Amino acid sequence: MKESIALRTIYVVSAVVFVAVVVLFNLPRVENPPTWIPLLPKLNALINATCSVLLIGSFVMIRRKQISWHKRLNLTAFFLSAIFLVSYIVFHAFGVETRFPADNPLRPVYLFILITHIILAAVVLPLVLLSFYRGLTGKIEAHKRITRWSMPIWLYVTITGVVVYLMISPYYSF
């Protein structure tokens, strides 16, 4: 019974986050956002970069059978990712939008990275939540099976988040 409640909670939380992000992109732009809003993309890139390092460290620790370090690094990455999500939602709640220039020859590369980043960011949340649930409840074999997918996707999302920021940041107009 607990398993089905946990799974339903994971799917509901994932769906609510997905819907919230979709709604954000349909909000009107705020004419005068607070002065600290322009700081959020840089903060988000820093959080993503830190999460990338933590995820790689976690992988190294589990390979070395350092379970407690693996757990600490993953929990820290998860906590930072939650902060990222709040920061991302706040930033986009103000309707801030920047477009990569259509005449830039790197636009196809940027769009490929951005689109794969967005799709995989939507996919990874339930996988990460499921990975954490299984790991923290001691279902290690099930945890290993799901993390074969969740870890590389999560790592890709954190790395491409930094790449997207580096590519789009010269075009911010705030």
MOTATA-V705967 format. One record per pair of residues at least 24 apart in sequence whose ideal C-beta (glycine too) atoms are under 10 Angstrom apart, sorted by the first residue. I is the first residue (numbers start at 0). J is the second residue. D is the distance in Angstrom with one decimal. If there is no record, write none. Layout:
I:J:D
I:J:D
This chain:
1:136:8.5
2:132:8.8
2:133:9.8
2:136:8.6
2:138:9.0
5:128:9.0
5:129:8.7
5:132:5.4
5:133:9.3
5:136:8.0
6:125:9.3
6:128:9.5
6:129:7.6
6:132:8.0
8:128:8.4
8:132:8.8
9:124:8.7
9:125:5.6
9:126:9.4
9:127:9.4
9:128:4.4
9:129:5.7
9:131:9.1
9:132:6.5
10:125:6.2
10:128:8.8
10:129:9.2
11:125:10.0
12:124:7.8
12:125:8.1
12:128:6.7
13:121:8.4
13:122:9.3
13:123:9.5
13:124:4.8
13:125:4.1
13:126:9.1
13:127:9.3
13:128:6.7
13:129:9.3
14:124:9.5
14:125:8.7
16:84:6.9
16:88:8.7
16:120:9.9
16:121:8.6
16:124:6.0
16:125:9.4
16:128:10.0
17:120:9.5
17:121:5.6
17:122:9.8
17:124:7.6
17:125:9.3
19:84:9.2
19:88:6.4
19:91:9.6
19:92:9.5
20:84:8.8
20:87:7.8
20:88:7.2
20:91:7.6
20:117:9.0
20:120:8.5
20:121:7.8
21:121:9.3
22:88:9.8
22:91:9.6
22:92:9.4
23:87:8.6
23:88:6.3
23:89:9.6
23:90:9.0
23:91:4.2
23:92:5.9
23:93:9.4
23:94:8.3
24:91:6.7
24:94:8.9
24:96:8.2
25:94:9.3
26:91:7.5
26:92:6.4
26:93:8.1
26:94:5.1
27:93:9.7
27:94:5.5
28:93:7.4
28:94:3.4
28:95:7.1
28:96:6.9
29:92:8.2
29:93:4.4
29:94:5.4
29:95:8.0
30:93:9.7
30:94:9.2
31:93:9.4
32:89:9.9
32:90:8.8
32:92:9.2
32:93:4.2
32:94:8.1
32:95:6.5
32:173:7.5
33:89:9.5
33:93:7.9
34:173:9.3
35:89:9.6
36:89:7.7
36:90:6.3
36:92:9.4
36:93:5.5
36:95:6.5
36:173:7.1
37:90:9.0
37:95:8.2
37:171:6.9
37:172:9.6
37:173:4.3
38:86:9.4
38:90:9.3
38:173:9.8
39:83:9.8
39:85:9.9
39:86:5.2
39:87:7.7
39:88:10.0
39:89:6.6
39:90:4.1
39:91:9.2
39:93:9.2
39:95:8.6
40:86:9.0
40:87:9.1
40:90:6.7
40:95:8.5
40:97:8.7
40:163:9.5
40:164:5.8
40:167:8.0
40:168:6.6
40:171:7.0
40:173:9.4
41:164:7.4
41:168:7.6
41:171:9.7
42:82:8.7
42:83:8.3
42:86:5.8
42:87:9.7
42:90:9.0
43:82:9.2
43:83:5.6
43:84:9.5
43:86:5.5
43:87:5.9
43:90:7.3
43:160:6.9
43:161:9.0
43:163:9.8
43:164:6.9
44:83:9.6
44:157:9.9
44:160:6.7
44:161:5.1
44:162:9.2
44:163:8.5
44:164:3.8
44:165:7.3
44:168:7.9
45:79:9.5
45:83:9.4
45:161:8.6
45:164:9.2
46:76:9.6
46:79:5.1
46:80:7.5
46:81:9.8
46:82:6.2
46:83:4.4
46:84:9.6
46:86:7.2
46:87:9.3
46:157:8.5
46:160:8.4
46:161:9.5
47:79:8.7
47:80:8.6
47:83:6.6
47:116:10.0
47:156:8.0
47:157:4.5
47:158:7.5
47:159:8.5
47:160:3.8
47:161:5.0
47:162:9.3
47:163:9.1
47:164:7.6
48:157:7.5
48:158:8.3
48:160:8.3
48:161:5.1
48:164:9.1
49:75:8.5
49:76:8.0
49:79:5.9
49:80:9.8
49:83:9.4
49:157:8.5
49:161:9.9
50:75:8.5
50:76:4.7
50:77:8.8
50:78:9.7
50:79:5.3
50:80:5.8
50:82:9.9
50:83:7.4
50:153:7.8
50:154:8.5
50:156:8.8
50:157:4.4
50:158:9.2
50:160:8.5
50:161:9.5
51:76:8.7
51:153:9.2
51:154:6.3
51:155:9.5
51:156:9.3
51:157:4.3
51:158:5.2
51:159:9.8
51:160:8.6
51:161:7.1
52:76:8.9
52:157:9.0
53:77:9.2
53:78:9.8
53:79:7.3
53:80:9.5
53:154:9.9
53:157:8.8
54:80:9.8
54:150:6.5
54:151:9.2
54:153:6.2
54:154:4.9
54:156:9.9
54:157:6.6
54:158:9.2
55:150:9.7
55:154:7.2
55:157:9.8
55:158:9.8
57:146:9.6
57:150:7.9
57:154:9.7
58:146:9.3
58:150:6.6
58:151:9.4
58:154:8.3
61:143:9.2
61:146:8.7
61:150:9.4
66:134:9.6
66:139:9.5
69:134:8.8
70:131:9.8
70:134:7.4
70:135:8.2
73:127:9.1
73:130:8.3
73:131:7.4
73:134:7.5
73:135:9.7
73:146:9.2
73:150:9.1
73:153:9.7
74:131:8.2
74:134:9.8
74:135:9.0
76:127:9.1
76:153:7.9
76:154:9.7
76:157:8.2
77:127:7.1
77:128:9.0
77:130:9.5
77:131:6.4
77:153:9.5
79:157:9.4
80:123:9.4
80:124:8.9
80:127:7.6
80:153:8.1
80:156:9.1
80:157:8.0
83:157:8.8
83:160:8.1
84:120:9.6
84:124:8.6
87:120:9.5
87:160:9.2
93:173:9.8
95:171:8.4
95:172:9.3
95:173:7.0
96:172:9.8
97:167:5.6
97:168:8.5
97:169:9.7
97:170:5.3
97:171:5.3
97:172:6.8
97:173:8.7
98:167:8.5
98:170:7.3
99:163:9.3
99:166:6.9
99:167:5.9
99:169:9.7
99:170:6.5
100:167:10.0
100:169:9.5
100:170:6.5
103:166:9.2
103:169:9.9
103:170:8.8
105:166:7.0
106:166:9.6
108:162:9.6
108:166:8.1
109:162:8.8
109:163:7.5
109:166:5.0
109:167:7.3
111:159:9.9
112:155:10.0
112:158:9.7
112:159:5.3
112:160:9.7
112:162:5.7
112:163:6.0
112:166:7.3
113:159:8.0
113:160:9.9
113:162:9.1
113:163:5.4
113:166:8.3
113:167:8.2
115:155:7.7
115:156:9.0
115:159:6.8
116:155:7.8
116:156:6.1
116:157:9.6
116:158:9.0
116:159:4.1
116:160:6.4
116:162:8.0
116:163:5.8
117:156:9.1
117:159:9.3
117:163:9.1
118:152:10.0
118:156:9.6
119:151:9.7
119:152:5.2
119:153:8.6
119:155:5.9
119:156:5.2
119:159:7.9
120:152:8.9
120:153:9.2
120:155:9.4
120:156:4.9
120:157:9.4
120:159:8.7
120:160:7.9
121:156:9.5
122:148:9.0
122:149:9.3
122:152:6.5
122:153:10.0
122:156:8.9
123:148:8.8
123:149:6.4
123:150:9.5
123:151:9.7
123:152:4.6
123:153:5.1
123:154:9.5
123:155:8.4
123:156:5.5
123:157:9.5
124:149:9.5
124:153:9.2
124:156:9.5
125:149:9.0
126:150:9.0
126:152:6.5
126:153:7.6
127:152:8.5
127:153:5.7
127:156:9.6
